[in-house]
Amino acid sequence: MNIISLSESDCFVLLGKEKERTATTLLAVFIASLLSVSYGFVLHFPHPLTLGNEKWYTAGHISLVIGASIGSVFAGIFIDKLGRRSTILMTSIIYLLGYVLLIFGCPEIQNNENFPIFFTVFGCIYCGIGVGMTSLVVPVYIAEVSSARLRGVMGAITNHAIVFGIFLYSLTAEISNWNVKYYYSVLLGLVITLLSLLMIFMPETPRWLLANDQRDKALKNQLWLLGVKSDAEDTCNYIETNLERLS
């Protein structure tokens, strides 16, 4: 009598786990999650201590909410039409534009009081659009580049990235100089956003490529993510089967 009895399919799954590479998947997930760091960071940017008075506080937060509403709507369109990777890059550029506008919104470099409010409002709108798009595109990208075995662990990185972004902003609490506090916030946000542009070197998700009749590229990206010894071909076949069921 056998102590352990495994079917052929069970053996195949176990072998697949042993051959699967995680380093490249983790790299892609880490770079994509930089947008989630920006998400957490920018949520606290339009703060009374940063923006100077109650009027700016209200204008900043309203602008952020409006932008997030716009971004969440268009993100669903962009990830299907342009792809997950392209949408992440677009979101990085939107964050970048938002932070640049917030730099020009600093009252110290503006003689007219209305100009800082103008730049701040539009800067928050752009960053809000980035927040709305990030909330959809990053979890989708992470889920589609991760294997079934790692999907839960990789998905949790998004939440940790948001909390880390909030932590980075909280470091300004001990800065007493208003100018230093403001420029620390904006410049750190810019650094995070520029790092997220490294997404240009990361692969598009195999699922989106298969849904758009690019099987060869999908297989190539799957091999890059999981390694040449992984069962990339079977994974692509499984994704195609699911896509056919949904169509």
N, C-alpha and C positions, 0 to 999 in steps of 0.2 A: 504494500500500500504506500502511495506517495505521500510524503509529509507535506509537500507544497505542490499544488497543481495549478499551472498557469496555462491559459489558452494562448493560441498563436498571436491574437491581437494584443493580449496583455504583455507578452514578451516584446512585441513591436513598440508599444508605448514606453516600456522601460528602457529599451535600447535608444529610443528617440530622446529620452530625457538625459541619458548619459552623453549623447553626441551633441546636444544643444549647447550653443555658445551664448553667454549672457553679457559679456563685456561690451560688445558693440550695441546691443539693445539698450543696455544701461546708459551708454553714451548718448544715444539718440533721445532717450527719455529725459536725461539730465538737461540737455540743451533745450528741449521743448519746454521743460518745467521752469526755465528762466523767465518765461512769460508769466507764469503763476507767481513768481517772486515779485515781478512788476505789479501784478494784480494786487497782492497784499500790501505792497509798498505804497501804491498810489491811492489806495482806499483811505489812507490817513493823511495824504498830502495836503488837501485843502482844509487845514485846521486853523482855528483862530490864532494860535500862537505863531503860525507860519504866515498867515495872510494878513495879520495885523488888526482887523476889526470885524465886528459882527456882520456888516454888510457883505464883506468879501467871503466870510464863512458861509453865509446863506447862498450867495451866487455860485460859489465853488461847488458846493454839494449838490445843488439843483442841476448845475451843468453836468456834473459827473453822472447823476442818475439818468438824465436825458441821453447822454452819450452811451451809457451802458445799454439802455433800451434799444437804441439804434444799432449798436454793435451786435447784440444778441440776435436781432432779426436778420441782418445781412450775413452773419457768420454761417448760418445754415445754408444760404445760397452759395457762398464762396467755397465752402468745403466740398460741395458737390460739383460745382462748375470748374473751379481752379485746382482743387486738390487740397489735402491737409497741409502738406509742407508749404505750398505757396501761400496759403492763408495765414500760416504762422509767420512767414516772412513779412507779409502785408501788415499783420498786427504789430510786429516789431517796429516797422516804419511809422505806423500810426502813433505808437507810444513815443517814438523819437520826436515826431513833430509836436506832440503834446508837451514834452519836457522843454523843447526849444522855446515854445510860446510861453511857458511858465517862467523861463529865465528872463524873457523880455518883460514879463509881468512884475518883476521885482520893482517896488516903488523907488528904490535907491537909484535906479538908472533912468527913471522917467520923471520929467518935470511936471507933467499934467496928471492929475489924480485919476482922470478917466481912462488913460492909457493902461495903467496897471490892471484895472478891473477888466478892461477889454481883453487883454492878453491872457489874464488868469481864467476868465470864463471860457474862452475858446481853447485854452490849454487843457482845462478840465474836461471839456467836451471830447477832445481828441483822446485823452487818457481814458475817459469813460467808454468810448467806443472800443478802445483796446481791452478794457475790462470785460465788456460784453462778449467780444469775440474770443477772448482767452477762455472764458467759462465754458465754451463749447468745443473749440478746436483742439485745445491741449488734451483733455480727457479722451477725445475721439482718436487723436494721433497715437497716444500712449497705448490705448486698448488695441489698436490695429497693428502696431509694430511689435507688441509683446506676444509671446507664445501663451497658450492656454495655461501652462503651468505657472507662469510668472505674472499673469495679467493682474491678479489681485494685489500683489506686492508692488508692482510698478504703478498701478493706479493710485495707491496711497501716497506716492511721492508728490502728487499734485497738491494735496492738502498740506503736507509738510512744507512745500515750497511757498504756499500762501502765508502760512504762519511765520516762516523765515523772513518773508518780505515785511510783515508787520513788525517783527523783531528788529530788522534793520532800521526802520523808521523810528522805533522807540529809543534808539541810541541817541537821537537828537534831544531827548528830554533833559539831559544834563548839560546841554550847550546853552549858555546864557546869552551869548551875542546873537542878536536876531539875524544879522547878515550871514554869519557863519552857519547858523541853523538852516537858513533858506537855501544857500548855495550848496551846502552839504547834501540836502535832500535832492535837489535837482541834479547835481552832478553824479550822485550815486545812482539815481534813477537812469541817467544817461548811460552809465557804465553797464548796468544790468541789461539795458535794451541793446546796446552795441554787442554785448556778448551773445545775446539771443540771435543775432544775425549769423552766427556760426551755423544756424540751421540750413544755410545754403549748401553746406557740405554733407548734410544728412539725407537719407533716402526718403522718397515718397512711400506711403504705405502700400503694400502689395494688394490689399483689398481694393483701394481706389483704382489702382492700375488695372486690375482684373475687371473691374466694373466698367472700365473705359477701353477694353480690348487691347491692352498692352501686356500680354502675358509674358513675353520674353523679359521685359524690364521688371515685371513683378517677380519673376523667378530669380532674377539677378539680385534684386533688393532683398528678397527673402534669404538668399544664400549669404548676403552681406550681414544681415541681422543675426541669423542663427548659426552661420558657419557652413562650410562646404560638406561637412559630415552629417548635417542634419537632414531630416526628411522634408526638405523644402518643396519638392515636387508634390508629395502627398498633401502637404499643407495647402498649396495652391489649388489642387484638385478639390479639396474639402471646401475652400472658400468659394470656388466656382459653383459647386453644387448648391451651397446656401444662396448664392446670388440668383441662381436659376429658380429656386423655390420662391424667392421674393418677387421675381419678375412676373 
